[in-house]
């Protein structure tokens, strides 16, 4: 039977699931690229960087009703980190954001959290649930760094193969320059390391809100297209544009 992206094409960080990345990988990417485009609509008004960043108070009321007061606390901590950030360098921002999520959120697979085999949580859902899998960590870090003023072209969400375990994994990668060796932000390892030191990972492809790149051993890779090919995933779009959790 042909594998499709909705099955095991991207095994994520779940033990025992092999990495299968053929033509279907691009379909999976559409889901996350759509999240990148629509995330601004999930936060009231606009997602503004720095001190102007503010989560809609109606969303906070929804979060308390659905997930409890602790969820609201986490969302407000997130908001405060972004609004009060005075980092002088990109490295400081990376360390702050990586530590924030890795120390607060536990890893769990989608079946445990959502009762389905594959679910792409928004950063708001991720924080409310206080749990997520590897793509949820990478997506949340990506949006947080953007909200803190980091340029999108420096950030890629990267699918990699965890060589030892033969499973797929997702990390956030940071490029100080387009051709620079990236730094890797991983939910499983707290230290932020250059890609050359992560010999346990093999790049497959990477993307951000503006494009998709096929794998290059340590660089950004070959451009494979823009995000203008996105199709509307109506359920996700409706949930995010209507400010619902």
C-alpha positions as CSV (number, residue, x, y, z in Angstrom):
1,X,0.0,0.0,0.0
2,X,1.3,3.4,-0.9
3,X,2.3,5.6,2.1
4,X,0.6,8.9,2.3
5,X,1.7,11.9,4.4
6,X,-1.3,11.4,6.7
7,X,0.1,8.0,7.7
8,X,3.7,7.4,8.5
9,X,5.4,9.7,6.0
10,X,6.7,11.8,8.7
11,X,7.1,9.8,11.9
12,X,7.9,12.8,14.0
13,X,9.5,12.1,17.4
14,X,7.6,9.0,18.3
15,X,9.7,5.9,19.1
16,X,9.6,3.0,16.7
17,X,8.1,4.9,13.8
18,X,10.4,4.9,10.8
19,X,11.1,7.9,8.7
20,X,9.4,7.7,5.3
21,X,9.8,10.9,3.2
22,X,8.9,10.6,-0.4
23,X,6.7,12.8,-2.5
24,X,4.2,13.1,0.3
25,X,6.5,15.2,2.5
26,X,5.4,18.3,0.6
27,X,1.7,17.7,1.5
28,X,2.6,17.5,5.2
29,X,4.5,20.8,4.9
30,X,1.3,22.5,3.6
31,X,-0.3,22.0,7.0
32,X,2.5,23.8,8.8
33,X,2.9,26.5,6.2
34,X,-0.8,27.3,6.6
35,X,-0.3,27.6,10.3
36,X,2.6,30.0,9.6
37,X,0.3,32.2,7.5
38,X,-2.7,32.1,9.8
39,X,-1.2,32.3,13.2
40,X,-1.5,36.1,13.3
41,X,-5.3,35.7,13.1
42,X,-5.3,33.6,16.3
43,X,-4.1,36.5,18.4
44,X,-6.3,39.4,18.7
45,X,-5.7,42.3,16.5
46,X,-2.4,41.7,14.9
47,X,0.7,39.9,16.1
48,X,2.9,42.8,16.8
49,X,6.5,42.4,17.9
50,X,8.0,43.4,21.2
51,X,6.2,45.5,23.6
52,X,3.1,45.8,21.4
53,X,2.5,42.0,21.5
54,X,-0.7,41.2,23.2
55,X,-2.9,38.1,23.4
56,X,-6.6,38.8,22.9
57,X,-8.4,38.8,26.3
58,X,-11.3,36.9,24.9
59,X,-8.8,34.1,24.0
60,X,-7.6,34.2,27.6
61,X,-11.2,33.7,28.8
62,X,-11.6,30.8,26.4
63,X,-8.4,29.3,27.7
64,X,-9.5,29.5,31.3
65,X,-12.9,28.0,30.6
66,X,-11.4,25.1,28.5
67,X,-8.1,24.4,30.1
68,X,-8.1,26.1,33.5
69,X,-6.3,29.0,35.2
70,X,-2.8,27.4,34.8
71,X,-3.2,27.6,31.1
72,X,-3.9,31.4,31.3
73,X,-0.8,31.7,33.5
74,X,1.4,30.1,30.9
75,X,-0.1,32.3,28.1
76,X,0.6,35.4,30.1
77,X,4.1,34.3,30.9
78,X,4.6,33.8,27.2
79,X,3.2,37.3,26.5
80,X,5.4,38.9,29.1
81,X,8.5,37.2,27.8
82,X,7.9,38.6,24.4
83,X,6.8,42.1,25.6
84,X,9.7,42.5,28.0
85,X,12.5,41.0,25.9
86,X,15.6,43.2,26.0
87,X,18.0,40.6,24.5
88,X,20.9,42.4,22.8
89,X,21.8,39.5,20.5
90,X,20.1,36.8,18.6
91,X,21.9,34.2,20.7
92,X,20.2,35.6,23.8
93,X,16.8,35.4,22.2
94,X,17.4,31.8,21.1
95,X,18.5,30.7,24.5
96,X,15.6,32.5,26.2
97,X,12.9,31.0,23.9
98,X,14.4,27.5,23.8
99,X,14.6,27.4,27.6
100,X,11.0,28.8,28.0
101,X,9.4,26.0,26.1
102,X,11.7,23.1,27.0
103,X,11.4,23.8,30.7
104,X,7.6,24.3,30.7
105,X,6.2,21.9,28.2
106,X,6.4,18.1,28.3
107,X,6.8,15.9,25.2
108,X,3.8,13.7,24.4
109,X,2.4,12.3,21.2
110,X,-0.8,13.4,19.5
111,X,-2.7,10.3,20.4
112,X,-2.1,10.9,24.1
113,X,-2.9,14.6,23.9
114,X,-5.6,14.9,21.2
115,X,-6.8,11.3,20.8
116,X,-5.9,11.3,17.1
117,X,-2.8,10.0,15.3
118,X,-1.7,13.3,13.9
119,X,-2.6,16.8,15.1
120,X,-0.9,20.1,14.4
121,X,-1.5,22.3,17.5
122,X,-1.3,26.1,17.3
123,X,1.2,27.7,19.7
124,X,-1.8,28.7,21.8
125,X,-3.2,25.2,22.1
126,X,0.4,23.9,22.7
127,X,0.8,26.2,25.7
128,X,-2.7,25.5,27.0
129,X,-2.2,21.8,26.9
130,X,1.3,22.0,28.4
131,X,2.3,19.1,26.1
132,X,3.1,18.5,22.5
133,X,5.3,16.6,20.1
134,X,8.4,17.8,18.2
135,X,6.6,19.9,15.6
136,X,4.6,21.7,18.2
137,X,7.9,22.8,20.0
138,X,9.5,23.9,16.7
139,X,6.4,25.9,15.5
140,X,6.0,27.6,18.9
141,X,9.7,28.6,19.0
142,X,9.5,29.9,15.4
143,X,6.5,32.2,16.1
144,X,7.9,33.4,19.4
145,X,11.2,34.4,17.9
146,X,9.4,36.2,15.1
147,X,7.2,38.0,17.7
148,X,10.4,39.1,19.4
149,X,11.6,40.7,16.3
150,X,13.8,38.1,14.7
151,X,13.8,38.1,10.9
152,X,11.9,35.2,9.3
153,X,14.7,34.5,6.8
154,X,16.9,33.5,9.8
155,X,14.5,30.8,10.9
156,X,13.6,27.4,9.4
157,X,11.5,24.6,10.6
158,X,13.5,21.5,9.7
159,X,12.5,17.9,9.3
160,X,15.5,15.6,10.2
161,X,16.1,12.0,10.6
162,X,17.3,10.8,14.0
163,X,19.8,8.4,12.7
164,X,20.3,6.2,15.7
165,X,16.5,5.5,16.1
166,X,15.6,5.8,12.4
167,X,12.7,8.1,13.2
168,X,11.7,11.4,11.9
169,X,12.0,14.5,14.1
170,X,11.5,18.2,13.8
171,X,13.7,21.0,15.1
172,X,14.0,24.7,14.6
173,X,17.2,25.9,12.8
174,X,18.6,29.4,13.0
175,X,20.9,31.0,10.3
176,X,22.9,34.1,11.1
177,X,23.5,34.4,7.4
178,X,21.8,32.6,4.5
179,X,24.9,30.4,3.9
180,X,25.9,30.1,7.5
181,X,26.0,26.8,9.4
182,X,22.7,26.7,11.3
183,X,22.2,26.4,15.0
184,X,19.7,23.7,16.1
185,X,17.0,24.2,18.7
186,X,15.7,20.8,19.8
187,X,13.0,19.9,22.4
188,X,14.9,16.7,23.3
189,X,18.3,18.4,24.0
190,X,18.4,21.7,25.8
191,X,21.8,22.8,24.4
192,X,21.7,24.9,21.3
193,X,24.5,23.5,19.0
194,X,25.8,24.0,15.5
195,X,24.4,21.5,13.0
196,X,27.9,20.0,12.6
197,X,27.8,18.8,16.2
198,X,24.5,17.2,15.7
199,X,25.8,14.2,13.9
200,X,22.8,12.2,15.2
201,X,20.5,14.2,12.9
202,X,20.3,14.0,9.1
203,X,18.5,16.9,7.3
204,X,15.6,16.0,5.0
205,X,13.9,19.3,4.2
206,X,13.2,22.7,5.8
207,X,10.7,25.5,5.4
208,X,9.4,28.8,6.8
209,X,6.5,31.0,5.9
210,X,8.1,32.1,2.6
211,X,9.6,28.9,1.1
212,X,10.6,25.3,1.1
213,X,14.1,23.9,0.8
214,X,15.2,20.4,0.0
215,X,18.0,19.0,2.2
216,X,21.6,20.1,2.0
217,X,23.9,18.4,4.5
218,X,24.5,21.5,6.7
219,X,23.3,24.5,4.7
220,X,19.9,25.7,3.8
221,X,19.5,23.6,0.8
222,X,17.9,24.0,-2.7
223,X,14.9,26.2,-2.9
224,X,11.9,24.1,-3.9
225,X,9.0,26.6,-4.1
226,X,7.1,29.2,-2.2
227,X,4.2,29.0,0.2
228,X,1.8,30.6,-2.4
229,X,0.7,27.0,-3.3
230,X,-1.2,26.6,-0.1
231,X,-4.7,25.2,0.0
232,X,-7.2,26.2,2.6
233,X,-7.5,23.7,5.4
234,X,-10.9,25.1,6.4
235,X,-11.2,23.6,9.8
236,X,-7.9,25.0,10.9
237,X,-8.4,28.3,9.3
238,X,-11.8,28.7,10.8
239,X,-10.5,27.8,14.3
240,X,-7.7,30.3,14.1
241,X,-9.4,33.2,12.4
242,X,-12.4,33.0,14.8
243,X,-10.1,33.2,17.8
244,X,-11.1,29.8,19.1
245,X,-9.1,27.3,21.1
